[in-house]
């Protein structure tokens, strides 16, 4: 919550083997190592219409919704 922009969030890069060798079985050995495998991505805020949690659906303004939900600690 304290991060001003998603550009400041480091994205973990996972091994290409997770894509080309699921369950340790090579699916495309000739292309091995040619993939980009981020652990997650950052969705621009303009595309977010709700945050869905196990406790329910939170809507904008998100700072207020998260605070009212009580599940998250705002920094």
N, CA, C and O atoms as a CHARMM CRD file, in Angstrom:
* protein
*
  300
    1    1 UNK  N      0.81600  -1.20100   0.00000 PROA 1      0.00000
    2    1 UNK  CA     0.00000   0.00000   0.00000 PROA 1      0.00000
    3    1 UNK  C      0.85800   1.26200   0.00000 PROA 1      0.00000
    4    1 UNK  O      0.42200   2.31600  -0.46400 PROA 1      0.00000
    5    2 UNK  N      2.06900   1.15200   0.51900 PROA 2      0.00000
    6    2 UNK  CA     2.92900   2.32800   0.59300 PROA 2      0.00000
    7    2 UNK  C      3.70900   2.56400  -0.69100 PROA 2      0.00000
    8    2 UNK  O      4.39900   3.57600  -0.81000 PROA 2      0.00000
    9    3 UNK  N      3.61700   1.66000  -1.64600 PROA 3      0.00000
   10    3 UNK  CA     4.34800   1.80600  -2.89900 PROA 3      0.00000
   11    3 UNK  C      3.57700   2.72400  -3.83400 PROA 3      0.00000
   12    3 UNK  O      2.41200   2.47700  -4.14700 PROA 3      0.00000
   13    4 UNK  N      4.24000   3.78300  -4.27600 PROA 4      0.00000
   14    4 UNK  CA     3.57300   4.79300  -5.09300 PROA 4      0.00000
   15    4 UNK  C      3.14800   4.27100  -6.46900 PROA 4      0.00000
   16    4 UNK  O      2.10900   4.67400  -6.99200 PROA 4      0.00000
   17    5 UNK  N      3.94000   3.39000  -7.04500 PROA 5      0.00000
   18    5 UNK  CA     3.65400   2.89000  -8.38700 PROA 5      0.00000
   19    5 UNK  C      4.14600   1.45400  -8.52300 PROA 5      0.00000
   20    5 UNK  O      5.10900   1.05300  -7.87000 PROA 5      0.00000
   21    6 UNK  N      3.48100   0.69200  -9.36800 PROA 6      0.00000
   22    6 UNK  CA     3.85400  -0.69700  -9.58900 PROA 6      0.00000
   23    6 UNK  C      5.24300  -0.85800 -10.17900 PROA 6      0.00000
   24    6 UNK  O      5.83400  -1.93400 -10.09000 PROA 6      0.00000
   25    7 UNK  N      5.77300   0.20200 -10.78000 PROA 7      0.00000
   26    7 UNK  CA     7.12700   0.15100 -11.33800 PROA 7      0.00000
   27    7 UNK  C      8.17500  -0.07900 -10.25400 PROA 7      0.00000
   28    7 UNK  O      9.29300  -0.50100 -10.55100 PROA 7      0.00000
   29    8 UNK  N      7.82300   0.19500  -9.00800 PROA 8      0.00000
   30    8 UNK  CA     8.76700   0.04300  -7.90400 PROA 8      0.00000
   31    8 UNK  C      8.73300  -1.34700  -7.27100 PROA 8      0.00000
   32    8 UNK  O      9.50200  -1.63100  -6.35300 PROA 8      0.00000
   33    9 UNK  N      7.84100  -2.21600  -7.76300 PROA 9      0.00000
   34    9 UNK  CA     7.70400  -3.55700  -7.19800 PROA 9      0.00000
   35    9 UNK  C      8.61500  -4.52200  -7.95700 PROA 9      0.00000
   36    9 UNK  O      8.45400  -4.69500  -9.16600 PROA 9      0.00000
   37   10 UNK  N      9.57100  -5.15500  -7.26500 PROA 10     0.00000
   38   10 UNK  CA    10.42400  -6.12100  -7.95600 PROA 10     0.00000
   39   10 UNK  C      9.62500  -7.38300  -8.28800 PROA 10     0.00000
   40   10 UNK  O      8.91100  -7.92200  -7.44200 PROA 10     0.00000
   41   11 UNK  N      9.75600  -7.84000  -9.52900 PROA 11     0.00000
   42   11 UNK  CA     9.04400  -9.03500  -9.97800 PROA 11     0.00000
   43   11 UNK  C     10.01400 -10.21400  -9.95100 PROA 11     0.00000
   44   11 UNK  O     11.04500 -10.20000 -10.62400 PROA 11     0.00000
   45   12 UNK  N      9.67200 -11.23000  -9.16800 PROA 12     0.00000
   46   12 UNK  CA    10.50900 -12.43000  -9.09000 PROA 12     0.00000
   47   12 UNK  C     10.45800 -13.16100 -10.42800 PROA 12     0.00000
   48   12 UNK  O      9.37700 -13.39700 -10.96800 PROA 12     0.00000
   49   13 UNK  N     11.61000 -13.51300 -10.95400 PROA 13     0.00000
   50   13 UNK  CA    11.70400 -14.28300 -12.19600 PROA 13     0.00000
   51   13 UNK  C     11.97100 -15.73700 -11.84500 PROA 13     0.00000
   52   13 UNK  O     12.95100 -16.04100 -11.16600 PROA 13     0.00000
   53   14 UNK  N     11.12400 -16.62000 -12.29400 PROA 14     0.00000
   54   14 UNK  CA    11.28200 -18.04500 -12.01100 PROA 14     0.00000
   55   14 UNK  C     11.99400 -18.74700 -13.16400 PROA 14     0.00000
   56   14 UNK  O     12.10400 -18.21000 -14.26600 PROA 14     0.00000
   57   15 UNK  N     12.46100 -19.92700 -12.89500 PROA 15     0.00000
   58   15 UNK  CA    13.22800 -20.69400 -13.87500 PROA 15     0.00000
   59   15 UNK  C     12.36200 -21.09800 -15.06600 PROA 15     0.00000
   60   15 UNK  O     11.17800 -21.39900 -14.91400 PROA 15     0.00000
   61   16 UNK  N     12.96800 -21.09900 -16.25400 PROA 16     0.00000
   62   16 UNK  CA    12.27200 -21.52500 -17.46500 PROA 16     0.00000
   63   16 UNK  C     11.83200 -22.97600 -17.36200 PROA 16     0.00000
   64   16 UNK  O     10.86900 -23.37300 -18.01800 PROA 16     0.00000
   65   17 UNK  N     12.50300 -23.76200 -16.56800 PROA 17     0.00000
   66   17 UNK  CA    12.16500 -25.18000 -16.41200 PROA 17     0.00000
   67   17 UNK  C     10.73100 -25.36800 -15.91700 PROA 17     0.00000
   68   17 UNK  O     10.11100 -26.39100 -16.20900 PROA 17     0.00000
   69   18 UNK  N     10.19700 -24.40400 -15.17700 PROA 18     0.00000
   70   18 UNK  CA     8.81100 -24.51200 -14.71200 PROA 18     0.00000
   71   18 UNK  C      7.84000 -24.51000 -15.88800 PROA 18     0.00000
   72   18 UNK  O      6.74500 -25.06500 -15.79000 PROA 18     0.00000
   73   19 UNK  N      8.23400 -23.88900 -16.99900 PROA 19     0.00000
   74   19 UNK  CA     7.38800 -23.82900 -18.18700 PROA 19     0.00000
   75   19 UNK  C      7.64200 -25.03700 -19.08600 PROA 19     0.00000
   76   19 UNK  O      6.70500 -25.68700 -19.54900 PROA 19     0.00000
   77   20 UNK  N      8.91100 -25.32800 -19.32700 PROA 20     0.00000
   78   20 UNK  CA     9.27100 -26.35200 -20.29600 PROA 20     0.00000
   79   20 UNK  C      9.42300 -27.75000 -19.71900 PROA 20     0.00000
   80   20 UNK  O      9.51300 -28.72300 -20.46800 PROA 20     0.00000
   81   21 UNK  N      9.45200 -27.86000 -18.41100 PROA 21     0.00000
   82   21 UNK  CA     9.60200 -29.17700 -17.79300 PROA 21     0.00000
   83   21 UNK  C      8.64600 -29.35400 -16.61400 PROA 21     0.00000
   84   21 UNK  O      9.08300 -29.63500 -15.49800 PROA 21     0.00000
   85   22 UNK  N      7.34300 -29.19100 -16.85600 PROA 22     0.00000
   86   22 UNK  CA     6.42400 -29.41700 -15.74600 PROA 22     0.00000
   87   22 UNK  C      6.51000 -30.87400 -15.29700 PROA 22     0.00000
   88   22 UNK  O      6.55500 -31.79100 -16.11700 PROA 22     0.00000
   89   23 UNK  N      6.53200 -31.06200 -14.00500 PROA 23     0.00000
   90   23 UNK  CA     6.68000 -32.41100 -13.41900 PROA 23     0.00000
   91   23 UNK  C      7.92800 -33.11600 -13.92700 PROA 23     0.00000
   92   23 UNK  O      7.98100 -34.34200 -14.01700 PROA 23     0.00000
   93   24 UNK  N      8.93500 -32.30700 -14.25600 PROA 24     0.00000
   94   24 UNK  CA    10.25100 -32.80400 -14.70900 PROA 24     0.00000
   95   24 UNK  C     10.17600 -33.62600 -15.98700 PROA 24     0.00000
   96   24 UNK  O     10.99700 -34.51600 -16.20900 PROA 24     0.00000
   97   25 UNK  N      9.19500 -33.32700 -16.82200 PROA 25     0.00000
   98   25 UNK  CA     9.06900 -33.96500 -18.12800 PROA 25     0.00000
   99   25 UNK  C      9.21700 -32.88700 -19.17600 PROA 25     0.00000
  100   25 UNK  O      8.40800 -31.96200 -19.23400 PROA 25     0.00000
  101   26 UNK  N     10.24600 -32.99300 -20.00900 PROA 26     0.00000
  102   26 UNK  CA    10.49400 -31.98200 -21.03500 PROA 26     0.00000
  103   26 UNK  C      9.35800 -31.97900 -22.05500 PROA 26     0.00000
  104   26 UNK  O      9.02500 -33.01900 -22.62300 PROA 26     0.00000
  105   27 UNK  N      8.76500 -30.80800 -22.28400 PROA 27     0.00000
  106   27 UNK  CA     7.70300 -30.68000 -23.27400 PROA 27     0.00000
  107   27 UNK  C      8.22300 -30.05200 -24.56700 PROA 27     0.00000
  108   27 UNK  O      7.75300 -30.38700 -25.65400 PROA 27     0.00000
  109   28 UNK  N      9.19000 -29.14500 -24.45100 PROA 28     0.00000
  110   28 UNK  CA     9.78100 -28.47400 -25.60600 PROA 28     0.00000
  111   28 UNK  C     11.27900 -28.30600 -25.37900 PROA 28     0.00000
  112   28 UNK  O     11.74500 -27.18000 -25.20500 PROA 28     0.00000
  113   29 UNK  N     12.04000 -29.38600 -25.37600 PROA 29     0.00000
  114   29 UNK  CA    13.46500 -29.27200 -25.05100 PROA 29     0.00000
  115   29 UNK  C     14.24700 -28.37300 -25.99900 PROA 29     0.00000
  116   29 UNK  O     15.25200 -27.79000 -25.59100 PROA 29     0.00000
  117   30 UNK  N     13.81200 -28.24000 -27.26800 PROA 30     0.00000
  118   30 UNK  CA    14.53300 -27.39500 -28.21600 PROA 30     0.00000
  119   30 UNK  C     14.38900 -25.91100 -27.89200 PROA 30     0.00000
  120   30 UNK  O     15.20500 -25.10700 -28.34300 PROA 30     0.00000
  121   31 UNK  N     13.38600 -25.53500 -27.13300 PROA 31     0.00000
  122   31 UNK  CA    13.17500 -24.12600 -26.77700 PROA 31     0.00000
  123   31 UNK  C     13.54300 -23.82700 -25.33000 PROA 31     0.00000
  124   31 UNK  O     13.29500 -22.72600 -24.83700 PROA 31     0.00000
  125   32 UNK  N     14.10100 -24.75100 -24.68600 PROA 32     0.00000
  126   32 UNK  CA    14.42800 -24.61300 -23.26900 PROA 32     0.00000
  127   32 UNK  C     15.28100 -23.36300 -23.02400 PROA 32     0.00000
  128   32 UNK  O     16.26200 -23.11700 -23.72500 PROA 32     0.00000
  129   33 UNK  N     14.89200 -22.59200 -22.03000 PROA 33     0.00000
  130   33 UNK  CA    15.65000 -21.39800 -21.66000 PROA 33     0.00000
  131   33 UNK  C     15.24900 -20.15100 -22.41400 PROA 33     0.00000
  132   33 UNK  O     15.82100 -19.08500 -22.18500 PROA 33     0.00000
  133   34 UNK  N     14.26900 -20.25600 -23.31800 PROA 34     0.00000
  134   34 UNK  CA    13.87200 -19.09600 -24.11100 PROA 34     0.00000
  135   34 UNK  C     12.60300 -18.42400 -23.57300 PROA 34     0.00000
  136   34 UNK  O     12.01300 -17.58500 -24.25400 PROA 34     0.00000
  137   35 UNK  N     12.19300 -18.77700 -22.39200 PROA 35     0.00000
  138   35 UNK  CA    10.95000 -18.20500 -21.87500 PROA 35     0.00000
  139   35 UNK  C     11.22100 -17.14300 -20.81300 PROA 35     0.00000
  140   35 UNK  O     12.29100 -17.09100 -20.20600 PROA 35     0.00000
  141   36 UNK  N     10.22100 -16.30600 -20.61700 PROA 36     0.00000
  142   36 UNK  CA    10.19000 -15.36400 -19.51000 PROA 36     0.00000
  143   36 UNK  C      9.12900 -15.91300 -18.57000 PROA 36     0.00000
  144   36 UNK  O      7.99700 -16.15400 -18.99000 PROA 36     0.00000
  145   37 UNK  N      9.47500 -16.11300 -17.31400 PROA 37     0.00000
  146   37 UNK  CA     8.56800 -16.76800 -16.37600 PROA 37     0.00000
  147   37 UNK  C      8.45000 -15.96200 -15.08000 PROA 37     0.00000
  148   37 UNK  O      9.02600 -16.34100 -14.06000 PROA 37     0.00000
  149   38 UNK  N      7.70300 -14.84700 -15.11700 PROA 38     0.00000
  150   38 UNK  CA     7.54300 -14.06000 -13.89400 PROA 38     0.00000
  151   38 UNK  C      6.63200 -14.77500 -12.90200 PROA 38     0.00000
  152   38 UNK  O      5.70100 -15.47700 -13.29800 PROA 38     0.00000
  153   39 UNK  N      6.90500 -14.59500 -11.61400 PROA 39     0.00000
  154   39 UNK  CA     6.09300 -15.21000 -10.57100 PROA 39     0.00000
  155   39 UNK  C      4.70900 -14.55300 -10.50300 PROA 39     0.00000
  156   39 UNK  O      3.73300 -15.20100 -10.12400 PROA 39     0.00000
  157   40 UNK  N      4.62500 -13.27900 -10.86600 PROA 40     0.00000
  158   40 UNK  CA     3.36500 -12.53700 -10.88700 PROA 40     0.00000
  159   40 UNK  C      3.57000 -11.31000 -11.75500 PROA 40     0.00000
  160   40 UNK  O      4.68300 -11.05600 -12.21700 PROA 40     0.00000
  161   41 UNK  N      2.51900 -10.55300 -11.98100 PROA 41     0.00000
  162   41 UNK  CA     2.66700  -9.28900 -12.68900 PROA 41     0.00000
  163   41 UNK  C      1.94500  -8.20100 -11.90100 PROA 41     0.00000
  164   41 UNK  O      1.27600  -8.48000 -10.90600 PROA 41     0.00000
  165   42 UNK  N      2.08500  -6.98800 -12.34800 PROA 42     0.00000
  166   42 UNK  CA     1.43100  -5.85100 -11.70100 PROA 42     0.00000
  167   42 UNK  C      0.36600  -5.33400 -12.66400 PROA 42     0.00000
  168   42 UNK  O      0.67900  -4.90700 -13.77500 PROA 42     0.00000
  169   43 UNK  N     -0.88200  -5.37500 -12.23600 PROA 43     0.00000
  170   43 UNK  CA    -1.98900  -4.90600 -13.05900 PROA 43     0.00000
  171   43 UNK  C     -2.18600  -3.41100 -12.83900 PROA 43     0.00000
  172   43 UNK  O     -2.33000  -2.97400 -11.69800 PROA 43     0.00000
  173   44 UNK  N     -2.19500  -2.62400 -13.90300 PROA 44     0.00000
  174   44 UNK  CA    -2.43600  -1.18400 -13.74300 PROA 44     0.00000
  175   44 UNK  C     -3.77600  -0.93700 -13.04900 PROA 44     0.00000
  176   44 UNK  O     -4.76100  -1.62000 -13.33100 PROA 44     0.00000
  177   45 UNK  N     -3.80900   0.02200 -12.16000 PROA 45     0.00000
  178   45 UNK  CA    -5.00600   0.31700 -11.35400 PROA 45     0.00000
  179   45 UNK  C     -6.23600   0.58400 -12.20400 PROA 45     0.00000
  180   45 UNK  O     -7.34900   0.27500 -11.77700 PROA 45     0.00000
  181   46 UNK  N     -6.07000   1.14800 -13.39400 PROA 46     0.00000
  182   46 UNK  CA    -7.23900   1.46500 -14.22400 PROA 46     0.00000
  183   46 UNK  C     -8.00700   0.21700 -14.66400 PROA 46     0.00000
  184   46 UNK  O     -9.15900   0.31700 -15.08800 PROA 46     0.00000
  185   47 UNK  N     -7.37500  -0.96200 -14.56400 PROA 47     0.00000
  186   47 UNK  CA    -8.03600  -2.20500 -14.94100 PROA 47     0.00000
  187   47 UNK  C     -8.63500  -2.95500 -13.75100 PROA 47     0.00000
  188   47 UNK  O     -9.25700  -4.00100 -13.93700 PROA 47     0.00000
  189   48 UNK  N     -8.46200  -2.44700 -12.55400 PROA 48     0.00000
  190   48 UNK  CA    -8.96800  -3.12500 -11.36100 PROA 48     0.00000
  191   48 UNK  C    -10.33400  -2.54000 -10.99800 PROA 48     0.00000
  192   48 UNK  O    -10.45900  -1.34600 -10.72900 PROA 48     0.00000
  193   49 UNK  N    -11.35300  -3.39800 -10.99700 PROA 49     0.00000
  194   49 UNK  CA   -12.70300  -2.94400 -10.64500 PROA 49     0.00000
  195   49 UNK  C    -13.14100  -3.47900  -9.29200 PROA 49     0.00000
  196   49 UNK  O    -14.12300  -3.00300  -8.72300 PROA 49     0.00000
  197   50 UNK  N    -12.40700  -4.48300  -8.76600 PROA 50     0.00000
  198   50 UNK  CA   -12.72700  -5.03900  -7.45100 PROA 50     0.00000
  199   50 UNK  C    -11.55700  -5.88900  -6.98100 PROA 50     0.00000
  200   50 UNK  O    -10.75000  -6.35700  -7.78400 PROA 50     0.00000
  201   51 UNK  N    -11.47700  -6.08200  -5.67200 PROA 51     0.00000
  202   51 UNK  CA   -10.51100  -7.00200  -5.07700 PROA 51     0.00000
  203   51 UNK  C    -11.34300  -8.09700  -4.42000 PROA 51     0.00000
  204   51 UNK  O    -12.15000  -7.82900  -3.53100 PROA 51     0.00000
  205   52 UNK  N    -11.13700  -9.33400  -4.86900 PROA 52     0.00000
  206   52 UNK  CA   -11.91300 -10.46300  -4.35500 PROA 52     0.00000
  207   52 UNK  C    -11.06500 -11.21400  -3.33800 PROA 52     0.00000
  208   52 UNK  O     -9.94800 -11.63300  -3.64300 PROA 52     0.00000
  209   53 UNK  N    -11.59300 -11.38300  -2.13700 PROA 53     0.00000
  210   53 UNK  CA   -10.90100 -12.11400  -1.07800 PROA 53     0.00000
  211   53 UNK  C    -11.81700 -13.21200  -0.56500 PROA 53     0.00000
  212   53 UNK  O    -12.98300 -13.28900  -0.95200 PROA 53     0.00000
  213   54 UNK  N    -11.28900 -14.05700   0.30500 PROA 54     0.00000
  214   54 UNK  CA   -12.11800 -15.10500   0.89100 PROA 54     0.00000
  215   54 UNK  C    -13.20600 -14.51800   1.79400 PROA 54     0.00000
  216   54 UNK  O    -14.16400 -15.20600   2.14600 PROA 54     0.00000
  217   55 UNK  N    -13.05300 -13.25200   2.16400 PROA 55     0.00000
  218   55 UNK  CA   -14.04600 -12.60400   3.03300 PROA 55     0.00000
  219   55 UNK  C    -15.09500 -11.82700   2.25600 PROA 55     0.00000
  220   55 UNK  O    -16.09600 -11.39100   2.82300 PROA 55     0.00000
  221   56 UNK  N    -14.86800 -11.65000   0.95500 PROA 56     0.00000
  222   56 UNK  CA   -15.84200 -10.91900   0.16000 PROA 56     0.00000
  223   56 UNK  C    -15.19800 -10.09800  -0.93600 PROA 56     0.00000
  224   56 UNK  O    -14.00400 -10.22700  -1.20800 PROA 56     0.00000
  225   57 UNK  N    -16.00200  -9.25000  -1.56600 PROA 57     0.00000
  226   57 UNK  CA   -15.55600  -8.41200  -2.67400 PROA 57     0.00000
  227   57 UNK  C    -15.39100  -6.98300  -2.16500 PROA 57     0.00000
  228   57 UNK  O    -16.30800  -6.41600  -1.57200 PROA 57     0.00000
  229   58 UNK  N    -14.21300  -6.41000  -2.40100 PROA 58     0.00000
  230   58 UNK  CA   -13.93200  -5.04100  -1.98300 PROA 58     0.00000
  231   58 UNK  C    -13.93500  -4.14500  -3.22100 PROA 58     0.00000
  232   58 UNK  O    -13.41400  -4.51800  -4.27200 PROA 58     0.00000
  233   59 UNK  N    -14.51600  -2.98000  -3.08400 PROA 59     0.00000
  234   59 UNK  CA   -14.60900  -2.04700  -4.20800 PROA 59     0.00000
  235   59 UNK  C    -13.98100  -0.70400  -3.82700 PROA 59     0.00000
  236   59 UNK  O    -13.71700  -0.42900  -2.65600 PROA 59     0.00000
  237   60 UNK  N    -13.75300   0.11500  -4.84300 PROA 60     0.00000
  238   60 UNK  CA   -13.15900   1.43600  -4.64100 PROA 60     0.00000
  239   60 UNK  C    -14.09300   2.28800  -3.77600 PROA 60     0.00000
  240   60 UNK  O    -15.31200   2.13000  -3.84100 PROA 60     0.00000
  241   61 UNK  N    -13.54400   3.16600  -2.98900 PROA 61     0.00000
  242   61 UNK  CA   -12.11100   3.45100  -2.77800 PROA 61     0.00000
  243   61 UNK  C    -11.45600   2.33600  -1.94900 PROA 61     0.00000
  244   61 UNK  O    -11.91500   2.00500  -0.85600 PROA 61     0.00000
  245   62 UNK  N    -10.38400   1.77300  -2.49200 PROA 62     0.00000
  246   62 UNK  CA    -9.78400   0.57700  -1.90900 PROA 62     0.00000
  247   62 UNK  C     -9.16500   0.80700  -0.53700 PROA 62     0.00000
  248   62 UNK  O     -9.24000  -0.06700   0.32700 PROA 62     0.00000
  249   63 UNK  N     -8.56000   1.95800  -0.32700 PROA 63     0.00000
  250   63 UNK  CA    -8.00500   2.23700   1.00100 PROA 63     0.00000
  251   63 UNK  C     -9.06900   2.11200   2.06600 PROA 63     0.00000
  252   63 UNK  O     -8.83900   1.50500   3.11200 PROA 63     0.00000
  253   64 UNK  N    -10.21700   2.67500   1.81200 PROA 64     0.00000
  254   64 UNK  CA   -11.34300   2.61700   2.75000 PROA 64     0.00000
  255   64 UNK  C    -11.88700   1.19100   2.86200 PROA 64     0.00000
  256   64 UNK  O    -12.13200   0.71100   3.96900 PROA 64     0.00000
  257   65 UNK  N    -12.07600   0.51000   1.72900 PROA 65     0.00000
  258   65 UNK  CA   -12.61100  -0.84900   1.73700 PROA 65     0.00000
  259   65 UNK  C    -11.70700  -1.80600   2.49800 PROA 65     0.00000
  260   65 UNK  O    -12.18400  -2.63400   3.27400 PROA 65     0.00000
  261   66 UNK  N    -10.40700  -1.69500   2.27700 PROA 66     0.00000
  262   66 UNK  CA    -9.45100  -2.56400   2.97000 PROA 66     0.00000
  263   66 UNK  C     -9.45200  -2.29000   4.46200 PROA 66     0.00000
  264   66 UNK  O     -9.37900  -3.21300   5.27300 PROA 66     0.00000
  265   67 UNK  N     -9.53300  -1.02700   4.81400 PROA 67     0.00000
  266   67 UNK  CA    -9.54400  -0.65100   6.22600 PROA 67     0.00000
  267   67 UNK  C    -10.80600  -1.17300   6.91100 PROA 67     0.00000
  268   67 UNK  O    -10.73400  -1.69600   8.02300 PROA 67     0.00000
  269   68 UNK  N    -11.94600  -1.03700   6.26700 PROA 68     0.00000
  270   68 UNK  CA   -13.20800  -1.49800   6.82900 PROA 68     0.00000
  271   68 UNK  C    -13.25500  -3.01200   6.93200 PROA 68     0.00000
  272   68 UNK  O    -13.85100  -3.55200   7.86500 PROA 68     0.00000
  273   69 UNK  N    -12.63000  -3.70500   5.98000 PROA 69     0.00000
  274   69 UNK  CA   -12.60800  -5.16000   5.98700 PROA 69     0.00000
  275   69 UNK  C    -11.83500  -5.67900   7.20000 PROA 69     0.00000
  276   69 UNK  O    -12.20500  -6.69400   7.78900 PROA 69     0.00000
  277   70 UNK  N    -10.76800  -4.98200   7.56800 PROA 70     0.00000
  278   70 UNK  CA    -9.99700  -5.37000   8.73500 PROA 70     0.00000
  279   70 UNK  C     -8.99200  -6.47400   8.51400 PROA 70     0.00000
  280   70 UNK  O     -8.23300  -6.80500   9.42500 PROA 70     0.00000
  281   71 UNK  N     -8.96700  -7.05400   7.32500 PROA 71     0.00000
  282   71 UNK  CA    -8.03200  -8.15400   7.03300 PROA 71     0.00000
  283   71 UNK  C     -6.62300  -7.64100   6.74100 PROA 71     0.00000
  284   71 UNK  O     -5.64600  -8.37600   6.88000 PROA 71     0.00000
  285   72 UNK  N     -6.52700  -6.38700   6.33800 PROA 72     0.00000
  286   72 UNK  CA    -5.26300  -5.85400   5.87700 PROA 72     0.00000
  287   72 UNK  C     -4.83300  -4.68000   6.73200 PROA 72     0.00000
  288   72 UNK  O     -5.65400  -3.88200   7.18300 PROA 72     0.00000
  289   73 UNK  N     -3.55000  -4.59300   6.94300 PROA 73     0.00000
  290   73 UNK  CA    -2.99500  -3.46600   7.69800 PROA 73     0.00000
  291   73 UNK  C     -2.42800  -2.47300   6.69400 PROA 73     0.00000
  292   73 UNK  O     -1.50700  -2.79500   5.94400 PROA 73     0.00000
  293   74 UNK  N     -2.97200  -1.28600   6.68100 PROA 74     0.00000
  294   74 UNK  CA    -2.49500  -0.24100   5.78100 PROA 74     0.00000
  295   74 UNK  C     -1.27500   0.42100   6.38900 PROA 74     0.00000
  296   74 UNK  O     -1.25200   0.75000   7.57500 PROA 74     0.00000
  297   75 UNK  N     -0.26800   0.61000   5.56100 PROA 75     0.00000
  298   75 UNK  CA     0.98700   1.22600   6.03700 PROA 75     0.00000
  299   75 UNK  C      0.93500   2.70600   5.79000 PROA 75     0.00000
  300   75 UNK  O      1.88400   3.42000   6.11200 PROA 75     0.00000
